[in-house]
Amino acid sequence: MHTAIDHAVQVRLLATSVGHAVPAVLHYQRADPLAVRMTFPPEISLDGAAVDWAFARDLLAEGLRTTAGRGDVRVRPSGPDRTVMEFHADEGVAMVQLRTEDVRRFLARSYEAVPAGEEEVFLGVDRGLAELFGTA
């Protein structure tokens, strides 16, 4: 069983004058079963460093069906085959659009690793096993 899932996706920057595709990675780990991370390459950030956002897996799943989120990360459908994600920071708002099918595939893989509703079973399991076997 996979303990970490990386899923490369292409996102389209919407908050720029010319929306262009950039690579990004959706990341999920069984050791942190409630969270998803999305990492963007350094070339699209203001300071030249890779950007990593963490948010709830449930938020991503809900955002495929309806507008979800009120905080720093918001997700909503955009037509039948696109999903829009907004990332709010002090520096401004970044909006990206990605294929809904990519998000669905990623979520399906994450639910194979940790089924919905069973996240609490996996909280700290990897660390506990490492401690048990003396590899922590």
C-alpha positions, 0 to 999 in steps of 0.5 A: 500500500502506498504511503505517499501519493504524488500526482503531477498535473498541469494548471493554468494560471488565471490571474495573469494576463496570459493564462499559461500552463505550468506543472504542479504536483498534488501530494497525499501521505497516509501519515497525514490523512486529512491533508492534501498538498499542492506544490508549484515550481519556483519559476511562478512564485514572486520570490523564486522559491517553490510554493507549497499549499496544504488544505483538507482532502475533503475541501478538494473533494467538495470543490468538485461538486460545489464552491468550497472553502472560506479561508486561504484555499477555495475550490469550485467547479468551472464547467463540466471538465475544469476545476478552479482553485484560489490560493489567498495570501498576504501578497494577493490571490493566485487562481489556477484551473486544472482538469477535473479528471486529474483531481478525480484520479488523484482523489481516487488514489488517495481514497485507496490509500486511506478510505474516506471516514477512516482517516483517524485510523491512520493518524500517527500510524507510520510514526508509531510503527517506526517507534515500535521497530526502532527506526524513528 
